[in-house]
Amino acid sequence: MIFSSEPDPSVRPETASGVGLGAVVVSYRSAATIDECLTRLRNGRGVGAIRVVDNQSDDGTLEIVQRHASLDPRVRFIANPDNPGFSVGCNQGVAELEPPPPGSHCGWVAFVNPDCMVEPDTLQRLHAAAASLGEALVSADLVSEDGERDAAVRRRDPDFGAMLGGLLRPWAAPKLAIAPDDTAVLQRVEATSGALMLMPRRLFERIGGFDEGYRLHAEDLDLCRRVRQAGAEVAVANGVRVVHVRGVSSRSRPFFVEWHKHRGLWRYFCKFEAPRRGAAMRAGVFAAIWLRFPIAALRAWLR
């Protein structure tokens, strides 16, 4: 069911002249951070629409979202009766954004985790960076509250064959993370984090949106790979820094999260790499992923 507030005459749909951006936030047990996240998005320059998709939160998240929707006509929300996952939620949010007028600059969509704290000019600066590349998916330099940079922002595509070999030779195991290159205003990468992404809506729709076969985790790797397959760029705007309070939703269900993380890795392997691998390699990767699961789940629970 979709909810929206009656327009408040004291609030303008466009908070600033310039680019009209649509922001999509998928929430699940995000009460600790979503109030500040939405406040910051509402203060963001050029943000013309905010769609929140809530996946059956039971911690007060929805009440916070309702309050924001009552204050700002740009905020609308979908309250899912179950939790269909992050990919489904993102696709729902984009579907509820109004089609942009022909020739306008409103055809851009930002995916913002409820624990990302954007600044007033964050999305506007990301748009300028992405537009300079033509069709592109762009992320920011995500940092923790302590200023530690998120390694997931700059990644290579997973090479499961090489990673399997790394189990036998740990010193030679490939690293997914790419070091930040602060000499580059825009650092081209193979994949970036789904915590904050900005891209043209036409590109998102052309590649079919997020793959809903992923529940959570690895869907960002998948999306970035398909963006590049479509001839577009994936890049990080190194000068745009955003605080990301990681793992707020994940902490309440560590086993569930780890299960779907490993399931997502297997789906990614089957989709992009398995067709060019032999039966022995496929079996080895399957075993490596699922033998790792109980160890990772236990570590997550202990944290």
Secondary structure, 3 states (H helix, E strand, C coil): CEEECCCCCCCCCCCCCCCCEEEEEEECCCCCCHHHHHHHHHCCCCEEEEEEEEECCCCCHHHHHHHHHHHCCCEEEEEECCCCCHHHHHHHHHHCCCCCCCCCCCCEEEEECCCEECCCCHHHHHHHHHHCCCCEEEEEEEECCCCCECHHHCECCCCHHHHHHHHHCHHHCCCCECCCCCCCCEEECCECCCCEEEEEHHHHHHCCCCCCCCCCCCHHHHHHHHHHHCCCEEEEEEEEEEEECCCCCHHHCHHHHHHHHHHHHHHHHHHHCHHHCCHHHHHHHHHHHHHHHHHHHHHHHHC
